[in-house]
Amino acid sequence: MSNRVLGALTLVLVMVDAGLVAINSIMWSAYRDGDVTAAEVAPFMVFAGSAALGVVVMLSAAVALFRDTRGHRLAGLAVLLAGVRVVAIPVAVVVVVGTVGTSSVSGPSDMFVLILSAFEAVVELMVARVAAARTRA
């Protein structure tokens, strides 16, 4: 498979992450309107922040793939940011629990959102690593 095809597929992940940010912004609007509590919105904000960083990571990986060997440094940056994202999710969960309380992560939907966020971050780390390997000279 060529780097251009992989770059195009990576752009699909950019759109997925952008969609996740948009969907999670609905929860933020509900919080601002007073319809949900901080504990209810906290896992979704962790997911939205993670997805926003995912947009940057996958966009960097896609551009690197389109640039082929000239994009290797950008792919390296994508790997670095993806690694930061993977580490940041548990840190953000600890901060949320410390700030809002354990009720923010106790429900099944809360856990699902956080697990999905972590899973997506790991997948995108793998994609960034593939981009780095494919752009190596």
DSSP file with accessible surface (Angstrom, degrees, kcal/mol):
  #  RESIDUE AA STRUCTURE BP1 BP2  ACC     N-H-->O    O-->H-N    N-H-->O    O-->H-N    TCO  KAPPA ALPHA  PHI   PSI    X-CA   Y-CA   Z-CA
    1    1 A M              0   0  142      0, 0.0     2,-0.0     0, 0.0     0, 0.0   0.000 360.0 360.0 360.0 135.5    0.0    0.0    0.0
    2    2 A S     >  -     0   0   60      1,-0.1     4,-2.2     4,-0.0     5,-0.2  -0.290 360.0-115.9 -78.0 162.1    1.4    3.4   -0.9
    3    3 A N  H  > S+     0   0   15      1,-0.2     4,-2.7     2,-0.2     5,-0.2   0.821 115.0  59.0 -65.4 -30.8    2.0    6.2    1.5
    4    4 A R  H  > S+     0   0  163      2,-0.2     4,-2.3     1,-0.2    -1,-0.2   0.910 106.4  46.7 -66.4 -40.7   -0.6    8.3   -0.3
    5    5 A V  H  > S+     0   0   68      2,-0.2     4,-2.4     1,-0.2    -2,-0.2   0.933 113.6  48.5 -65.8 -43.8   -3.3    5.7    0.4
    6    6 A L  H  X S+     0   0   31     -4,-2.2     4,-2.3     1,-0.2    -2,-0.2   0.890 110.3  52.5 -62.6 -38.4   -2.2    5.5    4.0
    7    7 A G  H  X S+     0   0    0     -4,-2.7     4,-1.8     2,-0.2    -1,-0.2   0.913 109.0  49.4 -62.8 -41.3   -2.2    9.3    4.2
    8    8 A A  H  X S+     0   0   49     -4,-2.3     4,-1.1     2,-0.2    -2,-0.2   0.910 111.2  48.9 -65.1 -40.3   -5.8    9.4    2.9
    9    9 A L  H  X S+     0   0   95     -4,-2.4     4,-1.2     1,-0.2     3,-0.3   0.874 108.4  54.4 -66.3 -34.5   -6.9    6.7    5.4
   10   10 A T  H  X S+     0   0    7     -4,-2.3     4,-1.6     1,-0.2    -1,-0.2   0.866 100.5  59.8 -67.7 -33.1   -5.2    8.7    8.1
   11   11 A L  H  X S+     0   0   62     -4,-1.8     4,-2.1     1,-0.2    -1,-0.2   0.831  97.8  60.1 -63.2 -28.6   -7.2   11.7    7.1
   12   12 A V  H  X S+     0   0   72     -4,-1.1     4,-2.3    -3,-0.3    -1,-0.2   0.917 103.2  50.9 -63.3 -40.4  -10.3    9.6    7.8
   13   13 A L  H  X S+     0   0   45     -4,-1.2     4,-2.6     2,-0.2    -2,-0.2   0.852 105.7  56.1 -65.5 -33.0   -9.0    9.4   11.4
   14   14 A V  H  X S+     0   0   20     -4,-1.6     4,-2.5     2,-0.2    -1,-0.2   0.941 109.2  46.4 -61.3 -44.6   -8.7   13.2   11.4
   15   15 A M  H  X S+     0   0  126     -4,-2.1     4,-2.5     2,-0.2    -2,-0.2   0.884 110.4  53.0 -66.9 -36.5  -12.3   13.5   10.5
   16   16 A V  H  X S+     0   0   70     -4,-2.3     4,-2.3     2,-0.2    -1,-0.2   0.947 111.3  45.9 -62.3 -47.4  -13.3   10.9   13.2
   17   17 A D  H  X S+     0   0    0     -4,-2.6     4,-2.2     2,-0.2    -2,-0.2   0.909 111.7  51.2 -63.4 -40.9  -11.5   12.9   15.8
   18   18 A A  H  X S+     0   0   48     -4,-2.5     4,-2.2     1,-0.2    -1,-0.2   0.908 110.2  50.3 -62.9 -39.1  -13.0   16.1   14.7
   19   19 A G  H  X S+     0   0   30     -4,-2.5     4,-2.8     2,-0.2    -2,-0.2   0.895 108.4  52.4 -64.4 -38.8  -16.4   14.5   14.8
   20   20 A L  H  X S+     0   0   35     -4,-2.3     4,-2.6     2,-0.2    -2,-0.2   0.896 108.4  50.6 -65.2 -38.3  -15.8   13.3   18.4
   21   21 A V  H  X S+     0   0   48     -4,-2.2     4,-1.5     2,-0.2    -2,-0.2   0.938 112.1  47.9 -63.1 -43.8  -14.8   16.8   19.4
   22   22 A A  H  X S+     0   0   54     -4,-2.2     4,-0.7     2,-0.2    -2,-0.2   0.921 112.4  48.1 -64.1 -43.5  -18.0   18.2   17.9
   23   23 A I  H >X S+     0   0  105     -4,-2.8     3,-1.2     1,-0.2     4,-0.7   0.928 111.6  49.7 -64.2 -43.2  -20.2   15.5   19.6
   24   24 A N  H 3X S+     0   0    6     -4,-2.6     4,-1.6     1,-0.3     3,-0.3   0.754  97.9  68.4 -69.8 -21.2  -18.5   16.1   22.9
   25   25 A S  H 3X S+     0   0   57     -4,-1.5     4,-2.4     1,-0.2    -1,-0.3   0.789  90.4  64.1 -67.6 -22.2  -19.1   19.8   22.6
   26   26 A I  H <X S+     0   0  114     -3,-1.2     4,-2.3    -4,-0.7    -1,-0.2   0.909 101.4  49.4 -64.2 -41.3  -22.8   19.0   22.9
   27   27 A M  H  X S+     0   0   43     -4,-0.7     4,-2.3    -3,-0.3    -2,-0.2   0.895 108.9  52.4 -64.4 -38.7  -22.1   17.8   26.4
   28   28 A W  H  X S+     0   0  108     -4,-1.6     4,-2.7     2,-0.2    -2,-0.2   0.920 108.9  49.9 -63.7 -40.9  -20.2   21.0   27.2
   29   29 A S  H  X S+     0   0   43     -4,-2.4     4,-2.0     1,-0.2    -2,-0.2   0.904 109.5  51.2 -62.8 -40.4  -23.1   23.0   26.0
   30   30 A A  H  <>S+     0   0   20     -4,-2.3     5,-2.6     2,-0.2     6,-0.8   0.890 110.4  49.7 -64.5 -37.1  -25.4   21.0   28.2
   31   31 A Y  H ><5S+     0   0   88     -4,-2.3     3,-1.3     4,-0.2    -2,-0.2   0.931 110.0  49.7 -65.7 -45.3  -23.1   21.7   31.1
   32   32 A R  H 3<5S+     0   0  160     -4,-2.7    -2,-0.2     1,-0.3    -1,-0.2   0.850 110.0  51.7 -62.3 -33.1  -23.0   25.4   30.4
   33   33 A D  T 3<5S-     0   0  111     -4,-2.0    -1,-0.3    -5,-0.2    -2,-0.2   0.511 117.4-114.9 -80.5  -6.6  -26.8   25.4   30.3
   34   34 A G  T < 5S+     0   0   61     -3,-1.3    -3,-0.2    -4,-0.4    -2,-0.1   0.613  82.4 121.5  84.5  14.2  -27.0   23.7   33.6
   35   35 A D  S   <S+     0   0  119     -5,-2.6     2,-0.3    -6,-0.2    -4,-0.2   0.721  75.4  29.3 -82.7 -23.7  -28.5   20.5   32.3
   36   36 A V  S    S-     0   0   33     -6,-0.8    -2,-0.2    -9,-0.1     2,-0.1  -0.944  82.7-115.8-132.6 158.8  -25.7   18.2   33.5
   37   37 A T     >  -     0   0   77     -2,-0.3     4,-1.9     1,-0.1     3,-0.2  -0.400  30.6-106.8 -88.2 169.0  -23.3   18.4   36.4
   38   38 A A  H  > S+     0   0   37      1,-0.2     4,-2.0     2,-0.2    -1,-0.1   0.876 121.3  55.3 -61.8 -37.0  -19.5   18.7   36.3
   39   39 A A  H  4 S+     0   0   15      1,-0.2    -1,-0.2     2,-0.2    61,-0.1   0.861 108.8  47.7 -65.1 -34.3  -19.3   15.0   37.3
   40   40 A E  H  4 S+     0   0   93     -3,-0.2     4,-0.4     1,-0.2    -1,-0.2   0.842 117.3  40.5 -75.9 -32.6  -21.4   14.0   34.4
   41   41 A V  H  X S+     0   0    5     -4,-1.9     4,-1.9     1,-0.1     3,-0.4   0.721  93.5  84.9 -89.4 -19.4  -19.5   16.0   31.8
   42   42 A A  H  X S+     0   0    9     -4,-2.0     4,-2.1     1,-0.2     3,-0.2   0.886  89.0  47.5 -56.3 -48.8  -16.0   15.4   33.0
   43   43 A P  H  > S+     0   0    1      0, 0.0     4,-2.2     0, 0.0    -1,-0.2   0.893 111.8  52.4 -62.5 -33.0  -15.3   12.1   31.2
   44   44 A F  H  > S+     0   0   40     -3,-0.4     4,-2.6    -4,-0.4    -2,-0.2   0.852 107.5  51.4 -70.4 -32.1  -16.6   13.6   28.0
   45   45 A M  H  X S+     0   0   51     -4,-1.9     4,-2.7     2,-0.2     5,-0.2   0.866 107.7  52.2 -72.9 -34.1  -14.3   16.6   28.3
   46   46 A V  H  X S+     0   0   18     -4,-2.1     4,-2.4    -5,-0.2    -2,-0.2   0.939 112.5  46.6 -61.8 -44.8  -11.4   14.2   28.8
   47   47 A F  H  X S+     0   0    8     -4,-2.2     4,-2.8     2,-0.2    -2,-0.2   0.918 112.4  49.6 -63.1 -42.7  -12.5   12.5   25.6
   48   48 A A  H  X S+     0   0   15     -4,-2.6     4,-2.4     2,-0.2    -2,-0.2   0.920 111.9  47.6 -65.5 -42.7  -12.9   15.8   23.8
   49   49 A G  H  X S+     0   0   44     -4,-2.7     4,-2.0     2,-0.2    -1,-0.2   0.913 113.4  48.6 -64.0 -40.1   -9.5   17.0   24.8
   50   50 A S  H  X S+     0   0   10     -4,-2.4     4,-2.2    -5,-0.2    -2,-0.2   0.920 111.9  48.7 -64.4 -43.2   -7.9   13.7   23.8
   51   51 A A  H  X S+     0   0    0     -4,-2.8     4,-1.8     2,-0.2    -2,-0.2   0.868 107.5  55.6 -66.8 -35.5   -9.7   13.8   20.4
   52   52 A A  H  X S+     0   0   46     -4,-2.4     4,-1.3     2,-0.2    -1,-0.2   0.924 110.2  44.9 -63.6 -42.5   -8.6   17.4   19.8
   53   53 A L  H  X S+     0   0   48     -4,-2.0     4,-2.6     1,-0.2    -2,-0.2   0.876 108.1  60.1 -66.3 -33.4   -5.0   16.4   20.3
   54   54 A G  H  X S+     0   0    0     -4,-2.2     4,-2.9     1,-0.2     5,-0.3   0.849  98.7  56.9 -61.7 -34.8   -5.8   13.4   18.1
   55   55 A V  H  X S+     0   0   35     -4,-1.8     4,-2.4     2,-0.2    -1,-0.2   0.946 110.0  44.4 -60.1 -46.5   -6.7   15.7   15.3
   56   56 A V  H  X S+     0   0   72     -4,-1.3     4,-2.4     2,-0.2    -2,-0.2   0.930 114.9  48.8 -64.2 -44.2   -3.3   17.3   15.5
   57   57 A V  H  X S+     0   0    0     -4,-2.6     4,-2.4     1,-0.2    -2,-0.2   0.950 115.6  41.7 -62.5 -50.2   -1.5   13.9   15.7
   58   58 A M  H  X S+     0   0    0     -4,-2.9     4,-2.7     2,-0.2    -1,-0.2   0.861 112.9  53.5 -71.8 -32.1   -3.3   12.4   12.8
   59   59 A L  H  X S+     0   0   79     -4,-2.4     4,-2.6    -5,-0.3     5,-0.2   0.926 110.5  48.3 -65.7 -40.4   -3.1   15.5   10.6
   60   60 A S  H  X S+     0   0   17     -4,-2.4     4,-2.4    -5,-0.2    -2,-0.2   0.922 112.9  47.7 -63.2 -43.6    0.7   15.5   11.3
   61   61 A A  H  X S+     0   0    0     -4,-2.4     4,-2.4     2,-0.2    -2,-0.2   0.907 112.0  49.9 -65.1 -40.9    0.9   11.8   10.4
   62   62 A A  H  X S+     0   0    0     -4,-2.7     4,-2.4     2,-0.2    -2,-0.2   0.938 111.8  46.8 -64.5 -46.5   -1.2   12.3    7.2
   63   63 A V  H  X S+     0   0   60     -4,-2.6     4,-2.0     1,-0.2    -1,-0.2   0.919 111.5  52.6 -62.1 -40.1    0.9   15.2    6.0
   64   64 A A  H  X S+     0   0    0     -4,-2.4     4,-0.6    -5,-0.2     7,-0.4   0.918 109.3  49.0 -60.9 -42.8    4.1   13.2    6.8
   65   65 A L  H >< S+     0   0    5     -4,-2.4     3,-0.7     1,-0.2    -1,-0.2   0.899 110.5  50.3 -65.3 -38.9    2.8   10.3    4.7
   66   66 A F  H 3< S+     0   0   64     -4,-2.4    -1,-0.2     1,-0.2    -2,-0.2   0.838 110.5  50.0 -67.4 -30.9    2.0   12.6    1.8
   67   67 A R  H >< S-     0   0  105     -4,-2.0     3,-1.5     1,-0.2    -1,-0.2   0.539  94.5-162.3 -83.6  -8.2    5.4   14.1    1.9
   68   68 A D  G X<  -     0   0   78     -3,-0.7     3,-1.9    -4,-0.6    -1,-0.2  -0.350  68.7  -3.0  60.8-130.9    7.0   10.6    2.0
   69   69 A T  G >  S+     0   0   72      1,-0.3     3,-1.3     2,-0.2    -1,-0.3   0.782 131.3  63.5 -67.2 -23.4   10.7   10.7    3.2
   70   70 A R  G <  S+     0   0  171     -3,-1.5    -1,-0.3     1,-0.2     3,-0.3   0.655  98.8  58.1 -71.5 -12.2   10.6   14.5    3.5
   71   71 A G  G <> S+     0   0    0     -3,-1.9     4,-2.5    -7,-0.4    -1,-0.2   0.278  70.8 106.0 -99.9  12.2    7.9   14.0    6.2
   72   72 A H  H <> S+     0   0   62     -3,-1.3     4,-2.3    63,-0.4    -1,-0.2   0.899  79.7  49.4 -62.8 -40.6    9.9   11.8    8.5
   73   73 A R  H  > S+     0   0  223     -3,-0.3     4,-2.0     2,-0.2    -1,-0.2   0.901 111.7  49.8 -65.5 -38.0   10.5   14.6   11.1
   74   74 A L  H  > S+     0   0   48      2,-0.2     4,-2.2     1,-0.2    -2,-0.2   0.897 109.4  51.5 -67.0 -37.3    6.8   15.5   11.1
   75   75 A A  H  X S+     0   0    0     -4,-2.5     4,-2.3     2,-0.2    57,-0.3   0.890 107.4  53.4 -65.7 -36.5    6.0   11.8   11.6
   76   76 A G  H  X S+     0   0   34     -4,-2.3     4,-2.3     2,-0.2    -2,-0.2   0.901 107.7  50.5 -62.9 -39.1    8.4   11.7   14.5
   77   77 A L  H  X S+     0   0   78     -4,-2.0     4,-2.9     2,-0.2     5,-0.2   0.909 107.9  53.5 -63.9 -39.2    6.5   14.7   16.0
   78   78 A A  H  X S+     0   0    0     -4,-2.2     4,-2.5     1,-0.2    -2,-0.2   0.907 108.7  49.2 -62.7 -40.4    3.3   12.8   15.5
   79   79 A V  H  X S+     0   0   37     -4,-2.3     4,-2.4    49,-0.3    -1,-0.2   0.928 111.7  49.1 -64.0 -43.9    4.7    9.8   17.4
   80   80 A L  H  X S+     0   0  111     -4,-2.3     4,-2.3     1,-0.2    -2,-0.2   0.947 113.7  45.0 -61.4 -48.2    5.8   12.1   20.2
   81   81 A L  H  X S+     0   0   41     -4,-2.9     4,-2.4     1,-0.2    -1,-0.2   0.883 111.8  52.9 -65.3 -36.3    2.4   13.8   20.5
   82   82 A A  H  X S+     0   0    1     -4,-2.5     4,-2.2    -5,-0.2    -1,-0.2   0.895 109.0  49.9 -65.8 -38.6    0.6   10.5   20.3
   83   83 A G  H  X S+     0   0   26     -4,-2.4     4,-2.1     2,-0.2    -2,-0.2   0.913 109.7  50.6 -64.7 -40.9    2.7    9.2   23.2
   84   84 A V  H  X S+     0   0   75     -4,-2.3     4,-2.7     1,-0.2    -2,-0.2   0.913 109.3  52.6 -61.1 -40.8    1.9   12.3   25.2
   85   85 A R  H  X S+     0   0    3     -4,-2.4     4,-1.5     2,-0.2    -2,-0.2   0.917 107.2  50.7 -62.5 -43.8   -1.7   11.7   24.5
   86   86 A V  H  < S+     0   0   42     -4,-2.2    -1,-0.2     1,-0.2    -2,-0.2   0.912 116.0  42.0 -62.0 -40.3   -1.6    8.1   25.7
   87   87 A V  H  X S+     0   0   96     -4,-2.1     4,-1.3     1,-0.2    -2,-0.2   0.859 109.5  59.1 -74.3 -33.9    0.1    9.3   28.9
   88   88 A A  H  X S+     0   0   43     -4,-2.7     4,-3.0    -5,-0.2     5,-0.2   0.790  92.9  66.8 -69.3 -28.2   -2.2   12.3   29.4
   89   89 A I  H  X S+     0   0   12     -4,-1.5     4,-2.4     2,-0.2    -1,-0.2   0.964 104.4  40.8 -63.3 -52.5   -5.4   10.3   29.5
   90   90 A P  H  > S+     0   0   75      0, 0.0     4,-2.3     0, 0.0    -1,-0.2   0.902 115.9  52.6 -62.6 -34.6   -4.7    8.6   32.8
   91   91 A V  H  X S+     0   0   85     -4,-1.3     4,-2.4     1,-0.2    -2,-0.2   0.933 109.5  48.6 -63.4 -44.2   -3.3   11.8   34.2
   92   92 A A  H  X S+     0   0   33     -4,-3.0     4,-2.8     1,-0.2    -1,-0.2   0.892 109.4  52.8 -63.4 -38.0   -6.5   13.7   33.2
   93   93 A V  H  X S+     0   0   34     -4,-2.4     4,-2.9     2,-0.2     5,-0.2   0.930 109.3  49.0 -63.9 -42.1   -8.6   11.0   34.8
   94   94 A V  H  X S+     0   0  104     -4,-2.3     4,-2.6     2,-0.2    -2,-0.2   0.922 112.4  48.5 -63.1 -41.7   -6.7   11.3   38.1
   95   95 A V  H  X S+     0   0   82     -4,-2.4     4,-2.2     2,-0.2     5,-0.2   0.928 112.1  48.9 -64.0 -43.4   -7.1   15.1   37.9
   96   96 A V  H  X>S+     0   0   24     -4,-2.8     4,-3.4     2,-0.2     5,-1.0   0.934 112.7  47.1 -62.8 -45.5  -10.8   14.8   37.2
   97   97 A V  H  X5S+     0   0   41     -4,-2.9     4,-0.7     1,-0.2    -1,-0.2   0.916 114.0  48.3 -63.4 -40.3  -11.3   12.3   40.1
   98   98 A G  H  <5S+     0   0   68     -4,-2.6    -1,-0.2    -5,-0.2    -2,-0.2   0.839 121.4  35.6 -67.8 -31.5   -9.4   14.6   42.4
   99   99 A T  H  <5S+     0   0  110     -4,-2.2    -2,-0.2    -5,-0.2    -3,-0.2   0.921 134.0  19.4 -87.4 -49.4  -11.3   17.6   41.3
  100  100 A V  H  <5S-     0   0   51     -4,-3.4    -3,-0.2    -5,-0.2     3,-0.2   0.766 107.3-116.1 -97.4 -30.7  -14.8   16.4   40.8
  101  101 A G    ><< -     0   0   25     -5,-1.0     3,-1.6    -4,-0.7    -1,-0.2  -0.432  36.1 -64.6 114.2 170.4  -14.8   13.1   42.7
  102  102 A T  G >  S+     0   0  104      1,-0.3     3,-1.6     2,-0.2     4,-0.3   0.688 117.8  77.4 -70.2 -16.4  -15.2    9.5   41.9
  103  103 A S  G >  S+     0   0   66      1,-0.3     3,-0.6    -3,-0.2     4,-0.4   0.750  83.2  68.0 -64.7 -18.5  -18.8    9.9   40.8
  104  104 A S  G <  S+     0   0    0     -3,-1.6    -1,-0.3     1,-0.2    -2,-0.2   0.677 112.7  27.6 -74.8 -15.8  -17.3   11.3   37.5
  105  105 A V  G <  S+     0   0   27     -3,-1.6    -1,-0.2    -4,-0.2    -2,-0.2   0.183  98.5  89.5-127.3  16.4  -16.0    7.9   36.6
  106  106 A S    <   +     0   0   88     -3,-0.6    -2,-0.1    -4,-0.3    -3,-0.1   0.727  67.7  82.8 -92.6 -20.1  -18.3    5.5   38.3
  107  107 A G  S  > S-     0   0   18     -4,-0.4     4,-2.4     1,-0.1     5,-0.2  -0.421  82.5-118.6 -85.0 160.4  -21.0    5.0   35.7
  108  108 A P  H  > S+     0   0  117      0, 0.0     4,-2.5     0, 0.0     5,-0.2   0.894 115.2  50.0 -64.8 -37.4  -20.9    2.6   32.8
  109  109 A S  H  > S+     0   0   67      2,-0.2     4,-2.4     1,-0.2     5,-0.2   0.892 109.9  52.0 -68.9 -35.3  -21.1    5.3   30.2
  110  110 A D  H  > S+     0   0   16      2,-0.2     4,-2.2     1,-0.2    -1,-0.2   0.940 112.3  45.0 -62.9 -47.1  -18.3    7.2   32.0
  111  111 A M  H  X S+     0   0   84     -4,-2.4     4,-2.8     1,-0.2     5,-0.3   0.898 111.4  53.5 -64.2 -40.3  -16.1    4.2   31.9
  112  112 A F  H  X S+     0   0  132     -4,-2.5     4,-2.8    -5,-0.2     5,-0.2   0.936 109.4  48.4 -59.9 -45.8  -17.0    3.4   28.3
  113  113 A V  H  X S+     0   0   11     -4,-2.4     4,-2.3     1,-0.2    -1,-0.2   0.922 114.2  45.7 -62.1 -43.5  -16.0    6.9   27.2
  114  114 A L  H  X S+     0   0   15     -4,-2.2     4,-2.3     2,-0.2    -1,-0.2   0.906 114.1  47.4 -69.6 -39.4  -12.7    6.8   29.1
  115  115 A I  H  X S+     0   0  107     -4,-2.8     4,-2.8     2,-0.2    -2,-0.2   0.919 112.5  50.1 -66.8 -41.6  -11.8    3.3   27.8
  116  116 A L  H  X S+     0   0   61     -4,-2.8     4,-2.8    -5,-0.3     5,-0.2   0.911 109.7  51.8 -62.4 -39.8  -12.8    4.3   24.2
  117  117 A S  H  X S+     0   0    0     -4,-2.3     4,-2.1    -5,-0.2    -2,-0.2   0.929 112.1  45.2 -62.1 -46.2  -10.6    7.4   24.6
  118  118 A A  H  X S+     0   0   39     -4,-2.3     4,-2.2     2,-0.2    -2,-0.2   0.915 113.3  50.4 -65.1 -42.1   -7.6    5.3   25.7
  119  119 A F  H  X S+     0   0  137     -4,-2.8     4,-2.5     1,-0.2    -2,-0.2   0.937 111.3  48.0 -61.5 -46.5   -8.2    2.7   23.0
  120  120 A E  H  X S+     0   0   22     -4,-2.8     4,-2.6     1,-0.2    -1,-0.2   0.902 109.8  53.0 -63.1 -38.8   -8.3    5.4   20.3
  121  121 A A  H  X S+     0   0    1     -4,-2.1     4,-1.8    -5,-0.2    -1,-0.2   0.907 110.1  47.5 -63.2 -41.3   -5.2    7.0   21.6
  122  122 A V  H  X S+     0   0   66     -4,-2.2     4,-2.2     2,-0.2    -2,-0.2   0.919 111.4  50.7 -67.4 -41.8   -3.3    3.7   21.5
  123  123 A V  H  X S+     0   0   41     -4,-2.5     4,-2.3     1,-0.2    -2,-0.2   0.933 111.1  48.5 -60.7 -43.7   -4.5    3.0   18.0
  124  124 A E  H  X S+     0   0    1     -4,-2.6     4,-2.5     1,-0.2    -1,-0.2   0.829 106.7  56.3 -70.4 -28.2   -3.4    6.4   16.8
  125  125 A L  H  X S+     0   0   39     -4,-1.8     4,-2.3     2,-0.2    -1,-0.2   0.928 108.4  48.3 -63.6 -42.0    0.0    6.0   18.4
  126  126 A M  H  X S+     0   0  109     -4,-2.2     4,-2.2     2,-0.2    -2,-0.2   0.912 110.9  50.5 -64.1 -40.9    0.3    2.8   16.3
  127  127 A V  H  X S+     0   0   34     -4,-2.3     4,-2.5     1,-0.2    -1,-0.2   0.924 110.4  49.6 -63.0 -43.2   -0.7    4.7   13.2
  128  128 A A  H  X S+     0   0    0     -4,-2.5     4,-2.4     1,-0.2   -49,-0.3   0.897 109.6  51.6 -63.7 -37.6    1.8    7.5   14.0
  129  129 A R  H  X S+     0   0  161     -4,-2.3     4,-2.3     2,-0.2    -1,-0.2   0.883 108.9  50.5 -67.4 -36.7    4.5    4.8   14.4
  130  130 A V  H  X S+     0   0   74     -4,-2.2     4,-2.9     2,-0.2    -2,-0.2   0.923 109.4  51.6 -63.9 -42.5    3.6    3.3   11.0
  131  131 A A  H  X S+     0   0    0     -4,-2.5     4,-1.4     1,-0.2    -2,-0.2   0.916 110.0  49.2 -60.4 -41.5    3.9    6.8    9.5
  132  132 A A  H  < S+     0   0   10     -4,-2.4     4,-0.5   -57,-0.3    -1,-0.2   0.909 113.4  46.2 -64.7 -40.6    7.3    7.2   11.0
  133  133 A A  H >< S+     0   0   52     -4,-2.3     3,-0.7     1,-0.2    -2,-0.2   0.896 112.7  49.9 -68.3 -38.8    8.5    3.9    9.7
  134  134 A R  H 3< S+     0   0   99     -4,-2.9    -1,-0.2     1,-0.2    -2,-0.2   0.703 112.3  47.3 -75.0 -20.0    7.0    4.5    6.3
  135  135 A T  T 3< S+     0   0    0     -4,-1.4   -63,-0.4    -5,-0.2    -1,-0.2   0.450  82.0 118.9-100.2  -0.7    8.7    7.9    5.9
  136  136 A R    <         0   0  153     -3,-0.7   -67,-0.1    -4,-0.5   -66,-0.1  -0.441 360.0 360.0 -66.2 136.9   12.1    6.8    7.1
  137  137 A A              0   0  120    -68,-0.2    -1,-0.1    -2,-0.1    -2,-0.1  -0.281 360.0 360.0 -75.7 360.0   14.7    7.3    4.4
